[in-house]
């Protein structure tokens, strides 16, 4: 699948959070976060509930302004840009709730996203068709989104983000509520995204089977701070990560993934 690129405008190779802090009143949601997502990889972002994962995604995509620090797309500063402009710059996302346009068809949902990224109508329709065919949703392209199954909603949410032609796709809990079979199919899709779309992926997920099965690196948050980063094996064996998930039982109980 051909990404939107010209010789004059090569696709960025990294998306970075640099010393990002976020405060809500007197509450620190994020403290000094440094994170780099590289094009061509799947980076997992995990942590217990309330760790700050979605807040960080909101900062990276322009939905939340950091109190301190900045977000960089290669050498371009994204901090202060509106979410729609961040998306046009090449950083797209899906949401925990699918947020599809339920009165539109599956195809139209993707076309709207592609138009928002600046494609003309005919190119937007072609991209939507190509993505739906690749992700296995072409047979439901004509259906309105108010009648989709939960699993199809999650896949269309990812497809809509891809329709924007992003250099980086940030997926917020795409496996939430899926059964084992659906998760296996989702893992196949996510693992192929970097090669198929020449992009980097940030995967926020509580399902450790999905995280460990598709990510090359994993970044762990706890209490709004970075706790660890490394390969799946390194993170799984990290005592601090084990304590964050298992508390006092960390030394006696296996961290099942």
RADA-V720918 format. One record per pair of residues at least 24 apart in sequence whose C-alpha atoms are under 6 Angstrom apart, sorted by the first residue. I is the first residue (numbers start at 1). J is the second residue. D is the distance in whole Angstrom. If there is no record, write none. Layout:
BEGIN
i->[I;I]
j->[J;J]
d->[D;D]
END
This chain:
BEGIN
i->[1;3;12;13;13;14;14;14;15;15;16;16;17;18;18;19;20;20;21;21;21;22;22;29;30;31;31;38;39;39;40;40;40;41;42;42;42;42;43;43;43;43;44;44;44;44;45;45;45;45;45;46;47;47;47;51;51;51;51;52;88;90;90;91;91;92;92;92;93;93;93;93;94;94;94;94;95;96;96;98;102;102;103;104;105;105;105;105;106;106;106;107;110;110;113;113;114;114;117;167;168;168;168;169;170;170;171;172;173;173;208;209]
j->[196;197;74;38;39;38;39;74;72;73;71;72;71;69;70;69;68;69;66;67;68;66;67;224;224;224;225;200;199;200;194;199;200;200;201;202;215;216;202;215;217;218;202;203;215;218;203;204;218;219;220;220;220;221;222;221;222;223;224;224;117;166;167;166;168;161;166;169;161;169;170;171;157;158;171;172;172;172;173;157;145;146;144;144;142;143;144;145;141;143;145;141;160;163;163;164;163;164;164;199;199;200;201;201;201;202;203;204;204;205;257;257]
d->[5;6;5;6;5;4;6;5;6;5;6;5;5;6;5;5;6;4;6;5;5;5;5;5;4;6;5;6;5;4;5;6;5;5;5;6;5;6;5;5;5;6;6;5;6;4;6;5;6;5;6;5;5;5;6;6;5;5;5;5;5;4;5;5;5;5;6;5;6;5;4;6;6;6;5;6;5;5;6;6;4;5;6;5;6;5;4;6;5;6;6;5;5;6;6;6;5;5;5;5;5;5;6;5;6;5;5;5;5;4;5;5]
END
